[in-house]
């Protein structure tokens, strides 16, 4: 009976090893590899005859909302005030198209377009 029990334990250990060989431990939902980082609103149209303020919100990416870096492509059209998950864009009275960028700590990038006419 003792040898049969040892054989049974060895066989079951092998079966369990085969079943678990393709599994990974841990929470894969926190992976940021190829994560989409989006900005809302994605497109904004402003009247350039007066300065305006727009709030942008980032979503997605690596999910670490305190480590977002915000920037704009053209400072003469407007500036961005970084605030983590949200940022404020303050336009000037110049006309043109500005791009708002956000980058998370994993390097994921999102963008939005501001058209000032």
VENQUIVEN-V735411 format. One record per pair of residues at least 6 apart in sequence whose C-alpha atoms are under 8 Angstrom apart, sorted by the first residue. I is the first residue (numbers start at 1). J is the second residue. D is the distance in Angstrom with one decimal. If there is no record, write none. Layout:
# VENQUIVEN-V735411
i=[I,I]
j=[J,J]
d=[D,D]
This chain:
# VENQUIVEN-V735411
i=[30,30,31,32,32,32,34,35,35,35,35,36,36,36,36,36,37,37,37,37,37,37,37,37,38,38,38,38,38,38,38,39,39,39,39,39,39,39,39,40,40,40,40,40,41,41,41,42,42,42,43,43,43,43,44,44,44,44,45,45,45,45,46,46,46,46,46,47,47,48,48,48,48,48,48,48,49,49,50,50,51,51,51,51,52,52,52,53,53,53,53,54,54,54,55,55,55,55,56,56,56,56,57,57,57,58,58,58,58,59,61,61,61,61,62,62,62,62,64,64,65,65,65,66,66,67,67,67,68,68,68,68,68,68,69,69,69,69,69,70,70,70,70,70,70,70,70,71,71,71,71,71,72,72,72,72,72,72,72,73,73,73,73,74,74,76,76,77,77,77,77,77,77,77,77,77,78,78,78,78,78,79,79,79,80,80,80,80,80,81,81,81,82,94,95,95,95,96,96,96,97,97,97,97,98,98,98,99,99,99,99,100,100,100,100,101,101,101,101,102,102,102,103,103]
j=[62,63,62,61,62,106,108,60,61,62,108,60,61,108,109,110,58,59,60,61,103,108,109,110,58,59,60,61,109,110,111,56,57,58,59,102,110,111,112,56,57,58,59,112,56,57,112,111,112,113,112,113,114,115,112,113,114,115,114,115,116,117,52,114,115,116,117,116,117,91,92,93,94,95,116,117,93,117,92,93,90,91,92,93,90,91,92,88,89,90,91,88,89,90,86,87,88,89,86,87,88,89,85,86,87,85,86,102,110,85,104,106,108,109,104,105,106,108,104,105,84,85,104,84,85,84,104,105,84,85,102,103,104,105,82,84,102,103,104,80,81,82,87,100,101,102,103,79,80,100,101,102,78,79,80,98,99,100,101,98,99,100,101,98,99,92,94,91,92,93,94,95,96,97,98,116,89,90,91,92,98,89,90,91,87,88,89,90,100,87,88,89,88,116,115,116,117,115,116,117,113,114,115,116,113,114,115,111,112,113,114,111,112,113,114,109,110,111,112,109,110,111,109,110]
d=[7.0,7.7,7.0,6.2,4.6,6.9,7.4,6.9,4.9,6.7,6.7,5.8,5.2,6.9,7.8,7.6,6.9,5.8,4.7,4.4,8.0,6.1,5.8,4.9,5.7,5.4,6.4,7.8,7.8,4.9,6.8,6.4,5.6,4.6,6.5,7.7,6.0,6.1,6.1,5.6,5.2,6.5,7.9,7.5,6.2,7.4,7.0,7.2,4.4,6.3,5.7,4.8,6.0,7.9,8.0,6.3,4.8,6.2,5.9,4.8,6.0,7.6,7.3,7.3,6.1,4.8,6.4,5.8,5.4,7.9,7.1,4.6,6.0,5.8,5.1,5.1,5.5,7.9,7.3,5.5,6.9,5.2,5.0,5.6,5.7,5.3,7.4,6.6,5.5,4.5,6.4,5.7,5.1,6.6,6.8,5.8,4.6,6.3,5.5,5.3,6.2,7.4,5.8,4.4,6.6,5.4,6.3,7.4,7.8,7.4,6.6,7.7,5.8,7.9,6.7,7.3,6.3,7.5,7.4,7.4,5.8,5.0,7.8,4.7,6.5,6.4,5.8,5.7,5.4,6.7,6.3,5.5,4.5,6.6,6.9,7.5,5.5,5.2,6.4,6.9,7.7,5.7,7.3,7.3,5.6,4.5,6.6,7.8,6.2,5.9,5.2,6.5,7.5,6.7,6.6,6.7,5.5,4.5,5.9,5.9,5.3,6.7,7.8,5.8,7.4,7.0,7.2,5.8,5.3,7.3,5.6,7.0,7.0,7.7,6.5,7.9,6.6,5.4,4.0,5.3,7.6,5.7,5.4,6.6,6.6,5.6,4.4,6.4,7.9,5.5,5.1,6.4,6.9,7.2,7.7,4.9,5.2,6.0,5.3,6.6,6.9,5.7,4.5,6.2,5.9,5.1,6.4,6.6,5.7,4.7,6.2,5.4,5.1,6.2,7.4,7.0,5.8,4.5,6.7,5.7,5.2,6.3,4.6,6.5]
